[in-house]
Amino acid sequence: MLRIALTTIGLALVLVLGFPATAEAQRIKDVARVKGDRLQQMKGLGLVIGLAGTGDSTRFTLSQKLYSNLLGNLGMDISEEELKSKNVAAVMVDAQVPASTIPGSSIEVTISSVGDAKSLAGGRLLETTLFGPGSNSEVVYAVAQGSVRELPTSATVVGGTAILEEDISIPFQIEGDRFQVVLNRPDFSTASRIARAINEFPYLRFRLGGDHSIATAVNPGLVDVKIPAKLRSRHDTIELISRCMDIEIPDVDREALVVIDSATHMVTVNGAVRVAPVVVILGDAQIRILTPAGSSQQHPLLIDVIDALRVEGFTEEQIPKVIRNIDRSGALLGTLEEN
């Protein structure tokens, strides 16, 4: 496990890893989709109410206009000038919904402040119509409303309380005698593993008998699957696709990614990011990240390095600096993005 030792010379923080490597298995549909089954986007402009003085200021008049129009629809004649409260905020509401979602389904929506609200926490999204997508921008596809989660100026409606009203499905078309699997993040090894997992799928041996290689990795982002002649009825084809997308593939490669928000110092890191041996000097602190000599263990996870730094009192401003310097030294085994 991670061990920390402090010396008397300044502050020397020694991080030593002793965690075994673990393999991850994910379903094909967790890392890819069937070509043609894409997400549909929808959006709308709404109001969040019930904010304790953290909503839009009087300088941002859009929220006042929306609120005045709402009250007018309820039979109350109130001018914009009479609405000086900071308890409401104008928001953009959007959602990405799989094309296979049926009307009546609950969907999750994301809301973001479009004015100068300080926080949306504790508010409630009033009934908001969502329009969608492309040339059908006049059609109401869903209606959203609900309480807002605890986030500064971007939030998610609790429980996914938007209800899909219209059919957004795209007729699923089989391209001749095959279908194609599109990877969410193109990767040579993942595409190869998907093809191999499909070709070794016991269901195919049960239905067809013997070994059948029907899947081929065409490129890092695409796997082509030929539909056997015995399974080309509509029912059998849908069954085949469904079962294939549920196949688990071992040792899925994930992009090792770190994201730093320069404005808030927020660091987001996934479990694939590791750190090679490195020494970072920050003021009086010396940070040495090591792998035990002669050890066959992998390099430390950045997640564990960050946890150790926090325990030792490094601030939210200092930790991003440490990560940046690890990256500049070439010891960050992953990609650093800043926004």
Residue frames as qw, qx, qy, qz and C-alpha x, y, z in Angstrom:
[[0.000, 0.887, 0.461, 0.000, 0.00, 0.00, 0.00],
 [0.284, 0.788, -0.051, 0.543, 1.00, 3.65, -0.27],
 [0.677, -0.485, -0.288, 0.473, 3.59, 4.65, 2.34],
 [0.139, 0.904, -0.015, 0.405, 4.55, 8.21, 3.31],
 [0.724, -0.350, -0.232, 0.547, 7.75, 9.14, 5.15],
 [0.046, 0.977, 0.003, 0.210, 8.77, 12.63, 6.30],
 [0.732, 0.035, -0.258, 0.629, 12.39, 13.63, 6.93],
 [0.341, -0.765, -0.236, 0.492, 13.80, 16.50, 8.94],
 [0.307, -0.191, 0.353, 0.863, 15.40, 18.17, 5.91],
 [0.318, 0.038, -0.275, -0.907, 12.74, 20.60, 4.81],
 [0.743, 0.126, 0.434, -0.494, 9.71, 18.50, 3.91],
 [0.169, 0.304, -0.847, -0.402, 10.44, 15.35, 1.97],
 [0.773, 0.122, 0.319, -0.535, 7.33, 13.47, 0.96],
 [0.018, 0.311, -0.905, -0.289, 8.19, 9.96, -0.25],
 [0.795, 0.168, 0.142, -0.565, 5.45, 8.08, -2.08],
 [0.022, -0.306, 0.935, 0.179, 6.03, 4.35, -2.62],
 [0.752, 0.071, -0.161, -0.636, 3.50, 2.14, -4.36],
 [0.122, -0.199, 0.971, -0.059, 2.70, -1.45, -3.55],
 [0.680, 0.274, 0.329, -0.596, -0.67, -2.05, -5.26],
 [0.477, 0.053, 0.820, 0.313, -1.21, -5.03, -7.57],
 [0.231, 0.148, -0.440, -0.855, -2.40, -4.33, -11.06],
 [0.471, 0.314, 0.739, -0.365, -6.06, -5.16, -11.61],
 [0.075, 0.133, 0.723, 0.674, -7.81, -5.97, -14.87],
 [0.399, 0.324, 0.317, -0.797, -11.09, -4.35, -15.77],
 [0.171, 0.265, 0.873, 0.372, -13.87, -5.96, -17.77],
 [0.319, 0.381, 0.177, -0.850, -16.55, -3.88, -19.44],
 [0.613, 0.482, 0.624, -0.053, -19.44, -4.69, -21.73],
 [0.416, 0.232, 0.468, 0.744, -19.01, -3.76, -25.37],
 [0.012, -0.797, -0.462, -0.388, -21.96, -1.36, -25.08],
 [0.452, -0.806, -0.138, 0.356, -20.10, 0.49, -22.31],
 [0.390, -0.513, 0.354, 0.678, -17.28, 1.45, -24.67],
 [0.049, -0.054, 0.669, 0.740, -18.98, 1.40, -28.08],
 [0.544, 0.396, 0.370, -0.641, -22.30, 1.67, -29.90],
 [0.571, 0.338, 0.698, 0.269, -23.93, 0.12, -32.93],
 [0.105, -0.094, 0.341, 0.929, -23.60, 2.36, -35.97],
 [0.248, -0.414, -0.599, -0.639, -26.93, 4.10, -36.54],
 [0.519, -0.680, -0.517, 0.047, -27.95, 4.12, -32.86],
 [0.366, 0.287, -0.211, 0.860, -26.75, 7.63, -32.07],
 [0.152, -0.486, -0.556, 0.657, -27.67, 10.16, -29.41],
 [0.084, 0.727, 0.451, 0.510, -30.31, 12.81, -30.09],
 [0.258, -0.075, -0.325, 0.907, -29.80, 16.30, -28.69],
 [0.154, -0.762, -0.530, -0.338, -32.59, 18.47, -27.31],
 [0.314, -0.037, -0.313, 0.895, -32.61, 21.80, -25.51],
 [0.168, -0.795, -0.496, -0.307, -34.80, 24.50, -24.00],
 [0.124, 0.395, -0.299, 0.860, -34.72, 27.74, -21.99],
 [0.550, -0.563, -0.613, -0.074, -36.11, 27.58, -18.47],
 [0.204, -0.725, 0.235, -0.615, -36.28, 29.13, -15.01],
 [0.567, -0.155, -0.713, 0.383, -34.93, 27.96, -11.68],
 [0.344, -0.720, -0.047, -0.600, -36.83, 29.40, -8.70],
 [0.816, -0.556, -0.153, -0.033, -36.47, 29.21, -4.90],
 [0.670, 0.266, -0.293, 0.629, -32.89, 30.49, -4.79],
 [0.473, -0.759, -0.308, 0.324, -31.87, 32.23, -1.56],
 [0.036, -0.951, 0.101, 0.291, -30.61, 35.45, -3.14],
 [0.484, -0.400, 0.618, 0.473, -28.11, 33.64, -5.37],
 [0.608, 0.550, 0.555, 0.137, -30.06, 34.00, -8.63],
 [0.448, 0.463, 0.271, 0.715, -29.69, 36.49, -11.48],
 [0.172, -0.409, -0.255, 0.859, -29.19, 40.13, -10.57],
 [0.353, 0.772, 0.363, -0.384, -31.38, 42.92, -11.94],
 [0.022, 0.630, -0.490, -0.602, -28.68, 43.61, -14.54],
 [0.029, -0.041, 0.924, 0.378, -29.65, 40.41, -16.30],
 [0.487, 0.144, 0.140, -0.850, -33.16, 41.12, -17.55],
 [0.477, 0.076, -0.766, -0.425, -33.86, 37.85, -19.37],
 [0.227, -0.192, -0.909, 0.292, -34.81, 36.01, -16.18],
 [0.194, 0.326, 0.411, -0.829, -37.18, 38.86, -15.22],
 [0.476, 0.232, -0.379, -0.759, -38.84, 38.72, -18.65],
 [0.426, -0.015, -0.890, -0.160, -39.26, 34.94, -18.43],
 [0.107, -0.258, -0.796, 0.537, -40.69, 35.19, -14.92],
 [0.301, 0.305, 0.141, -0.892, -43.03, 38.02, -15.90],
 [0.504, 0.141, -0.596, -0.609, -44.30, 36.00, -18.89],
 [0.319, -0.107, -0.934, 0.121, -44.81, 32.96, -16.66],
 [0.058, 0.328, 0.622, -0.708, -46.86, 34.93, -14.15],
 [0.385, 0.267, -0.183, -0.864, -48.82, 36.47, -17.02],
 [0.460, 0.018, -0.806, -0.371, -49.75, 32.99, -18.25],
 [0.265, -0.288, -0.854, 0.342, -51.08, 32.33, -14.76],
 [0.135, -0.786, -0.527, -0.293, -53.30, 35.41, -14.96],
 [0.456, -0.729, -0.172, 0.481, -51.10, 37.72, -12.88],
 [0.424, 0.816, 0.092, 0.381, -50.26, 41.11, -14.43],
 [0.570, -0.726, 0.097, 0.372, -46.83, 41.99, -13.01],
 [0.456, 0.865, -0.206, 0.041, -44.31, 44.17, -14.81],
 [0.808, 0.228, -0.326, 0.435, -40.61, 43.36, -15.09],
 [0.084, 0.614, -0.323, 0.715, -39.78, 46.40, -12.93],
 [0.681, -0.522, 0.150, -0.491, -41.69, 44.84, -10.03],
 [0.988, -0.084, -0.096, 0.087, -39.54, 41.71, -10.11],
 [0.105, 0.847, -0.456, 0.250, -36.37, 42.69, -8.28],
 [0.839, -0.424, 0.326, -0.098, -35.81, 39.41, -6.44],
 [0.215, 0.614, -0.749, -0.123, -32.55, 37.48, -6.89],
 [0.614, -0.143, 0.720, -0.292, -34.39, 34.25, -6.20],
 [0.839, 0.443, 0.298, -0.110, -34.76, 33.17, -9.85],
 [0.236, -0.550, 0.602, 0.529, -32.27, 32.35, -12.60],
 [0.752, 0.527, -0.142, -0.370, -32.55, 31.79, -16.33],
 [0.527, -0.378, 0.745, 0.156, -31.02, 28.47, -17.40],
 [0.560, 0.389, -0.573, -0.455, -30.33, 26.45, -20.52],
 [0.756, -0.140, 0.583, -0.261, -31.67, 22.91, -20.25],
 [0.539, 0.492, -0.581, -0.361, -30.26, 20.20, -22.51],
 [0.800, -0.177, 0.548, -0.170, -30.25, 16.43, -22.82],
 [0.313, 0.433, -0.762, -0.366, -28.64, 13.73, -24.93],
 [0.762, 0.001, 0.477, -0.438, -30.94, 10.78, -25.42],
 [0.285, -0.127, 0.887, 0.340, -30.32, 7.47, -27.21],
 [0.395, 0.115, -0.429, -0.805, -32.42, 7.27, -30.37],
 [0.403, -0.162, -0.889, -0.145, -33.95, 4.02, -29.08],
 [0.046, 0.164, 0.640, -0.749, -35.62, 5.75, -26.08],
 [0.079, -0.502, -0.777, -0.370, -39.41, 5.46, -26.24],
 [0.240, -0.524, -0.062, -0.815, -42.00, 8.17, -25.40],
 [0.744, -0.576, -0.183, -0.286, -42.93, 8.24, -21.71],
 [0.811, -0.052, -0.337, 0.475, -39.40, 7.41, -20.58],
 [0.358, -0.918, 0.019, 0.167, -37.70, 9.49, -17.87],
 [0.726, 0.442, -0.083, 0.521, -34.47, 11.08, -19.04],
 [0.527, -0.578, -0.143, 0.606, -31.72, 13.00, -17.27],
 [0.346, 0.852, 0.149, 0.365, -31.18, 16.64, -18.21],
 [0.566, -0.185, -0.175, 0.784, -28.40, 19.10, -17.49],
 [0.029, 0.949, 0.291, 0.114, -29.06, 22.73, -16.62],
 [0.579, -0.032, -0.054, 0.813, -26.58, 25.60, -16.84],
 [0.051, -0.795, -0.276, 0.538, -26.92, 29.23, -15.82],
 [0.506, 0.536, 0.348, 0.579, -27.05, 31.68, -18.72],
 [0.092, -0.935, -0.084, -0.332, -27.05, 34.81, -16.54],
 [0.224, 0.582, -0.537, 0.568, -25.02, 36.01, -13.58],
 [0.814, -0.503, -0.106, -0.270, -26.46, 33.72, -10.91],
 [0.122, -0.677, 0.684, -0.244, -23.99, 32.88, -8.14],
 [0.125, -0.123, 0.977, -0.119, -25.44, 29.44, -7.48],
 [0.594, -0.116, -0.482, -0.633, -28.34, 27.22, -8.53],
 [0.286, -0.019, -0.905, 0.316, -28.10, 25.09, -5.38],
 [0.097, 0.307, 0.706, -0.630, -31.39, 24.55, -3.58],
 [0.384, 0.286, -0.130, -0.868, -33.50, 25.76, -6.48],
 [0.578, 0.290, 0.755, -0.109, -36.21, 24.06, -8.49],
 [0.038, -0.087, 0.617, 0.781, -36.47, 23.94, -12.25],
 [0.552, 0.369, 0.321, -0.675, -39.93, 24.99, -13.41],
 [0.749, 0.360, 0.555, 0.030, -41.62, 23.01, -16.19],
 [0.016, 0.666, -0.443, -0.600, -39.44, 23.51, -19.26],
 [0.861, 0.447, 0.197, -0.141, -40.14, 22.33, -22.80],
 [0.433, -0.460, 0.612, 0.475, -37.23, 20.79, -24.68],
 [0.666, 0.658, -0.048, -0.348, -37.02, 21.22, -28.42],
 [0.538, -0.388, 0.679, 0.315, -35.06, 19.03, -30.66],
 [0.526, -0.465, 0.371, 0.607, -33.04, 18.20, -32.88],
 [0.327, 0.010, 0.599, 0.731, -31.91, 19.73, -36.18],
 [0.147, -0.214, -0.471, -0.843, -34.70, 20.63, -38.60],
 [0.452, -0.554, -0.674, -0.186, -37.30, 19.57, -36.02],
 [0.271, 0.067, -0.439, 0.854, -36.39, 22.47, -33.72],
 [0.401, -0.267, -0.035, -0.876, -40.06, 23.50, -33.41],
 [0.756, -0.252, -0.554, -0.242, -41.19, 20.14, -32.08],
 [0.453, -0.611, 0.463, -0.455, -41.47, 19.71, -28.28],
 [0.646, 0.212, -0.733, -0.009, -39.65, 16.47, -27.54],
 [0.558, -0.262, -0.694, 0.371, -39.66, 16.45, -23.73],
 [0.309, -0.813, -0.052, -0.490, -40.77, 18.35, -20.63],
 [0.598, 0.068, -0.580, 0.548, -38.35, 18.76, -17.70],
 [0.353, -0.751, 0.086, -0.552, -38.81, 19.89, -14.12],
 [0.861, -0.290, -0.378, 0.180, -37.43, 19.06, -10.68],
 [0.498, -0.844, 0.112, 0.165, -35.07, 19.93, -7.85],
 [0.507, 0.762, -0.357, 0.188, -31.49, 20.96, -8.52],
 [0.882, -0.191, -0.245, 0.355, -28.45, 19.13, -7.20],
 [0.414, -0.856, 0.070, 0.301, -25.76, 20.85, -5.14],
 [0.677, 0.160, 0.259, 0.671, -23.49, 22.37, -7.79],
 [0.182, -0.413, -0.048, 0.891, -22.37, 25.99, -8.43],
 [0.374, 0.498, -0.075, -0.778, -23.64, 27.08, -11.84],
 [0.531, 0.195, -0.695, -0.444, -24.24, 23.76, -13.56],
 [0.463, -0.141, 0.723, -0.493, -26.52, 21.09, -12.21],
 [0.260, -0.055, -0.890, -0.371, -28.55, 18.02, -12.96],
 [0.645, -0.286, -0.034, -0.708, -32.24, 17.59, -12.27],
 [0.316, -0.264, 0.855, -0.316, -32.58, 14.99, -9.52],
 [0.601, 0.194, 0.732, -0.257, -34.07, 11.69, -10.64],
 [0.121, -0.022, 0.720, 0.683, -34.04, 12.51, -14.35],
 [0.285, 0.502, 0.669, -0.468, -37.54, 13.99, -14.23],
 [0.327, 0.399, -0.355, -0.779, -37.74, 15.06, -17.86],
 [0.663, 0.244, 0.687, -0.168, -40.37, 12.99, -19.66],
 [0.109, -0.144, 0.682, 0.709, -39.91, 12.17, -23.34],
 [0.513, 0.438, 0.363, -0.642, -43.08, 13.19, -25.20],
 [0.669, 0.603, -0.187, -0.392, -42.25, 12.50, -28.86],
 [0.949, 0.054, 0.247, 0.190, -40.75, 9.57, -30.76],
 [0.019, 0.869, -0.412, -0.274, -37.09, 10.37, -31.52],
 [0.782, -0.127, 0.584, 0.179, -36.21, 6.96, -32.89],
 [0.284, 0.608, -0.540, -0.509, -34.24, 6.52, -36.08],
 [0.958, 0.161, 0.006, -0.238, -35.28, 3.47, -38.11],
 [0.498, -0.548, 0.645, 0.188, -32.51, 0.95, -37.54],
 [0.761, 0.564, -0.206, -0.245, -31.06, -0.23, -40.81],
 [0.788, -0.281, 0.484, 0.258, -28.91, -3.30, -41.32],
 [0.264, 0.733, -0.438, -0.448, -26.33, -2.66, -44.01],
 [0.635, 0.342, -0.649, -0.243, -26.76, -5.76, -46.11],
 [0.876, -0.179, -0.447, 0.011, -25.45, -8.78, -44.22],
 [0.585, 0.013, -0.444, 0.678, -23.54, -6.92, -41.51],
 [0.269, -0.938, -0.178, -0.125, -23.62, -4.37, -38.71],
 [0.526, 0.454, -0.328, 0.640, -20.82, -2.21, -37.36],
 [0.589, -0.690, -0.317, 0.277, -19.66, -1.40, -33.85],
 [0.287, 0.764, -0.098, 0.569, -18.31, 2.15, -33.39],
 [0.610, -0.257, -0.469, 0.585, -15.91, 2.75, -30.47],
 [0.184, -0.951, -0.242, 0.052, -16.56, 5.78, -28.28],
 [0.184, -0.860, 0.418, 0.229, -12.79, 6.31, -28.03],
 [0.837, 0.476, -0.270, -0.030, -10.90, 4.80, -30.97],
 [0.387, -0.660, 0.643, -0.046, -8.15, 2.45, -29.82],
 [0.517, 0.389, -0.722, -0.246, -6.35, -0.34, -31.70],
 [0.108, 0.129, -0.947, 0.272, -6.18, -2.80, -28.81],
 [0.436, 0.206, 0.568, -0.667, -9.78, -2.25, -27.70],
 [0.670, 0.402, -0.228, -0.581, -11.08, -2.73, -31.25],
 [0.432, 0.319, -0.840, -0.077, -9.05, -5.94, -31.51],
 [0.097, -0.018, 0.875, -0.473, -10.38, -7.22, -28.17],
 [0.590, 0.280, 0.263, -0.710, -13.97, -6.50, -29.20],
 [0.662, 0.386, -0.492, -0.414, -13.55, -8.45, -32.44],
 [0.294, 0.238, -0.913, 0.151, -11.91, -11.36, -30.62],
 [0.291, 0.051, 0.715, -0.633, -14.59, -11.42, -27.90],
 [0.695, 0.317, 0.029, -0.645, -17.37, -11.58, -30.50],
 [0.605, 0.385, -0.656, -0.235, -15.61, -14.34, -32.45],
 [0.249, 0.133, -0.907, 0.312, -15.20, -16.39, -29.26],
 [0.505, -0.147, 0.252, -0.812, -18.78, -15.78, -28.08],
 [0.225, 0.009, 0.968, -0.114, -20.32, -19.11, -26.90],
 [0.538, 0.484, 0.391, -0.569, -23.77, -18.03, -28.14],
 [0.492, 0.596, -0.422, -0.475, -22.49, -18.18, -31.73],
 [0.100, 0.280, -0.953, -0.060, -21.07, -21.67, -31.27],
 [0.364, 0.230, 0.798, -0.422, -24.41, -22.75, -29.79],
 [0.558, 0.596, 0.203, -0.541, -26.45, -21.27, -32.68],
 [0.543, 0.685, -0.376, -0.308, -24.09, -22.05, -35.52],
 [0.980, -0.090, 0.135, 0.114, -21.96, -24.92, -34.32],
 [0.783, 0.177, 0.040, 0.595, -18.17, -24.85, -34.32],
 [0.330, -0.531, -0.028, 0.780, -16.01, -21.74, -34.48],
 [0.384, 0.740, 0.436, 0.338, -17.11, -18.80, -36.59],
 [0.348, -0.318, -0.021, 0.882, -15.10, -15.64, -37.12],
 [0.204, 0.764, 0.563, 0.240, -17.65, -12.98, -37.98],
 [0.162, -0.972, -0.080, 0.150, -16.01, -9.86, -36.49],
 [0.708, 0.257, 0.036, 0.657, -13.07, -7.90, -37.87],
 [0.262, -0.770, -0.104, 0.573, -11.38, -4.80, -36.46],
 [0.566, 0.722, 0.256, 0.305, -11.37, -2.50, -39.52],
 [0.306, 0.589, -0.230, 0.712, -9.56, 0.38, -37.81],
 [0.203, 0.036, -0.664, 0.718, -9.12, 1.77, -34.25],
 [0.332, 0.073, 0.303, -0.890, -12.68, 3.07, -34.21],
 [0.739, 0.189, -0.139, -0.631, -14.68, 0.44, -36.08],
 [0.313, -0.143, 0.939, -0.011, -15.43, -3.28, -35.82],
 [0.574, 0.173, -0.424, -0.678, -17.29, -4.91, -38.71],
 [0.447, -0.052, 0.844, -0.293, -19.57, -7.85, -37.83],
 [0.376, 0.084, -0.697, -0.605, -20.89, -10.13, -40.56],
 [0.682, -0.057, 0.401, -0.609, -24.32, -11.60, -39.80],
 [0.210, -0.103, 0.955, 0.180, -24.38, -15.36, -40.46],
 [0.337, -0.102, -0.624, -0.698, -26.99, -16.50, -42.97],
 [0.379, -0.374, -0.845, 0.059, -28.87, -18.47, -40.27],
 [0.244, -0.545, -0.501, 0.626, -29.37, -15.28, -38.22],
 [0.122, 0.041, 0.285, 0.950, -30.52, -12.82, -40.88],
 [0.200, -0.693, -0.641, -0.263, -34.19, -12.68, -39.95],
 [0.092, -0.729, 0.071, -0.675, -35.10, -9.40, -38.25],
 [0.759, -0.613, 0.001, -0.221, -35.73, -11.13, -34.92],
 [0.922, -0.128, -0.035, 0.365, -32.50, -13.15, -34.96],
 [0.483, 0.520, -0.075, 0.701, -30.44, -10.15, -36.07],
 [0.300, -0.761, 0.099, -0.567, -31.72, -7.95, -33.23],
 [0.888, -0.458, 0.020, -0.028, -31.07, -10.81, -30.79],
 [0.833, 0.167, -0.069, 0.524, -27.53, -11.23, -32.13],
 [0.212, 0.652, -0.117, 0.719, -26.76, -7.51, -31.82],
 [0.564, -0.712, 0.051, -0.416, -28.23, -7.37, -28.31],
 [0.935, -0.321, 0.012, 0.148, -26.20, -10.33, -27.11],
 [0.707, 0.344, -0.077, 0.613, -23.00, -9.11, -28.76],
 [0.020, 0.729, -0.116, 0.674, -23.24, -5.67, -27.15],
 [0.705, -0.641, 0.101, -0.286, -23.59, -7.34, -23.72],
 [0.901, 0.102, -0.263, 0.330, -20.36, -9.30, -24.13],
 [0.456, -0.859, 0.165, 0.166, -17.73, -8.45, -21.52],
 [0.712, 0.562, -0.243, 0.344, -14.26, -7.65, -22.82],
 [0.738, -0.548, -0.122, 0.373, -11.29, -7.95, -20.41],
 [0.558, -0.310, 0.136, 0.757, -8.45, -5.50, -19.88],
 [0.312, 0.849, 0.368, 0.217, -10.23, -2.55, -21.49],
 [0.480, 0.017, -0.033, 0.876, -7.79, 0.23, -22.26],
 [0.035, -0.920, -0.381, 0.088, -8.99, 3.60, -21.02],
 [0.388, 0.680, -0.088, 0.616, -7.40, 6.85, -22.00],
 [0.551, -0.411, -0.399, 0.607, -5.30, 8.02, -19.04],
 [0.107, 0.675, 0.257, 0.683, -6.63, 11.54, -18.59],
 [0.325, -0.470, -0.441, 0.692, -6.20, 14.41, -16.12],
 [0.096, 0.727, 0.364, 0.574, -8.28, 17.58, -16.44],
 [0.346, -0.348, -0.377, 0.785, -7.41, 20.76, -14.50],
 [0.052, 0.877, 0.409, 0.245, -9.83, 23.68, -14.31],
 [0.467, 0.247, -0.191, 0.827, -7.50, 26.68, -14.15],
 [0.241, -0.587, -0.059, -0.771, -10.17, 28.96, -12.69],
 [0.743, -0.534, -0.001, -0.403, -11.29, 26.76, -9.79],
 [0.039, -0.565, 0.809, -0.160, -8.16, 24.53, -9.38],
 [0.867, -0.026, 0.347, -0.357, -10.45, 21.52, -9.64],
 [0.069, 0.447, -0.857, -0.248, -8.62, 18.35, -10.69],
 [0.894, 0.118, 0.182, -0.391, -10.42, 15.44, -12.36],
 [0.102, 0.528, -0.830, -0.150, -8.41, 12.25, -12.91],
 [0.919, -0.007, -0.177, -0.352, -9.35, 8.71, -13.91],
 [0.794, -0.467, 0.388, -0.028, -7.90, 5.51, -12.53],
 [0.895, 0.351, 0.088, 0.260, -5.70, 4.85, -15.56],
 [0.242, 0.876, -0.260, 0.327, -3.23, 7.69, -14.87],
 [0.867, -0.359, -0.107, 0.329, 0.07, 6.66, -13.27],
 [0.014, -0.962, 0.271, -0.029, 3.28, 8.43, -12.31],
 [0.836, 0.271, -0.318, 0.356, 6.82, 7.30, -13.13],
 [0.645, -0.472, -0.228, 0.556, 9.57, 7.87, -10.52],
 [0.246, 0.708, 0.108, 0.653, 10.13, 11.60, -10.17],
 [0.405, -0.417, -0.413, 0.701, 11.21, 14.28, -7.70],
 [0.050, 0.780, 0.322, 0.534, 9.31, 17.57, -7.48],
 [0.374, -0.232, -0.397, 0.805, 10.56, 20.50, -5.38],
 [0.111, -0.750, -0.418, -0.500, 7.88, 23.01, -4.43],
 [0.314, -0.846, 0.168, -0.398, 9.14, 25.71, -2.07],
 [0.247, -0.578, 0.726, -0.279, 10.56, 23.91, 0.98],
 [0.852, 0.000, 0.435, -0.290, 8.83, 20.68, 0.07],
 [0.151, 0.434, -0.816, -0.352, 10.56, 17.84, -1.76],
 [0.846, 0.120, 0.276, -0.439, 8.20, 15.25, -3.21],
 [0.045, 0.412, -0.873, -0.258, 9.76, 11.95, -4.27],
 [0.861, 0.146, 0.132, -0.468, 7.52, 9.47, -6.05],
 [0.004, -0.496, 0.861, 0.108, 9.12, 6.04, -6.22],
 [0.926, 0.003, -0.246, -0.285, 8.53, 2.41, -7.09],
 [0.714, -0.564, 0.415, 0.014, 10.30, -0.03, -4.70],
 [0.152, 0.627, -0.722, -0.251, 13.64, -1.27, -6.07],
 [0.015, 0.149, -0.984, -0.101, 13.31, -4.66, -7.72],
 [0.471, 0.313, 0.619, -0.545, 9.53, -4.49, -7.53],
 [0.162, 0.205, 0.807, 0.530, 7.36, -5.83, -10.35],
 [0.124, 0.698, 0.590, -0.386, 4.52, -3.51, -9.34],
 [0.338, 0.696, 0.362, 0.520, 3.23, -0.88, -11.71],
 [0.209, 0.240, -0.184, 0.930, 3.94, 2.80, -11.16],
 [0.037, 0.361, 0.640, -0.677, 1.81, 4.67, -8.58],
 [0.107, 0.706, 0.637, 0.292, -1.67, 5.80, -9.50],
 [0.112, 0.377, -0.033, 0.919, -2.00, 9.58, -9.68],
 [0.561, -0.615, -0.324, -0.449, -5.19, 9.24, -7.61],
 [0.798, -0.440, -0.302, 0.280, -3.13, 7.84, -4.72],
 [0.487, 0.131, -0.106, 0.857, -0.47, 10.52, -5.12],
 [0.176, -0.543, -0.154, -0.806, -3.16, 13.24, -4.87],
 [0.717, -0.588, -0.334, -0.170, -4.67, 11.58, -1.77],
 [0.749, -0.237, -0.254, 0.564, -1.24, 11.49, -0.09],
 [0.260, 0.309, 0.001, 0.915, -0.60, 15.14, -0.94],
 [0.411, -0.622, -0.243, -0.621, -3.95, 16.15, 0.58],
 [0.793, -0.492, -0.337, 0.127, -3.23, 14.21, 3.76],
 [0.642, -0.135, -0.143, 0.741, 0.07, 16.06, 4.10],
 [0.103, -0.755, -0.291, 0.578, -1.67, 19.43, 3.84],
 [0.235, -0.014, 0.476, 0.847, -0.99, 20.43, 0.25],
 [0.321, 0.477, 0.315, -0.756, -3.59, 23.01, -0.82],
 [0.643, 0.564, 0.516, -0.034, -5.97, 22.95, -3.79],
 [0.316, 0.915, -0.188, -0.166, -3.73, 25.58, -5.43],
 [0.231, -0.650, 0.709, 0.147, -0.52, 23.59, -4.86],
 [0.710, 0.046, 0.703, 0.002, -1.72, 20.18, -6.09],
 [0.682, 0.704, 0.196, -0.021, -2.38, 21.34, -9.71],
 [0.110, 0.884, -0.451, -0.062, 1.13, 22.89, -9.70],
 [0.505, -0.392, 0.768, 0.039, 2.64, 19.56, -8.66],
 [0.753, 0.357, 0.553, -0.012, 0.71, 17.73, -11.39],
 [0.482, 0.871, -0.061, -0.078, 1.80, 20.26, -14.05],
 [0.059, -0.780, 0.620, 0.053, 5.45, 19.85, -13.10],
 [0.656, -0.113, 0.746, 0.014, 5.17, 16.06, -13.11],
 [0.709, 0.614, 0.346, -0.035, 3.74, 16.35, -16.62],
 [0.283, 0.913, -0.284, -0.073, 6.50, 18.73, -17.79],
 [0.327, -0.600, 0.728, 0.055, 9.14, 16.30, -16.54],
 [0.557, 0.268, -0.688, -0.379, 7.61, 13.51, -18.64],
 [0.003, 0.106, -0.933, 0.345, 6.74, 11.42, -15.58],
 [0.581, 0.215, 0.379, -0.687, 2.97, 11.76, -15.96],
 [0.128, 0.000, 0.930, 0.344, 1.81, 8.59, -17.71],
 [0.216, 0.668, 0.702, -0.119, -1.29, 10.09, -19.21],
 [0.229, 0.513, 0.329, 0.759, -2.67, 13.16, -20.95],
 [0.164, -0.485, -0.433, 0.742, -3.07, 16.50, -19.15],
 [0.099, 0.609, 0.495, 0.612, -5.82, 18.84, -20.34],
 [0.151, -0.341, -0.402, 0.836, -6.54, 22.32, -18.98],
 [0.030, 0.637, 0.570, 0.518, -9.62, 24.48, -19.40]]
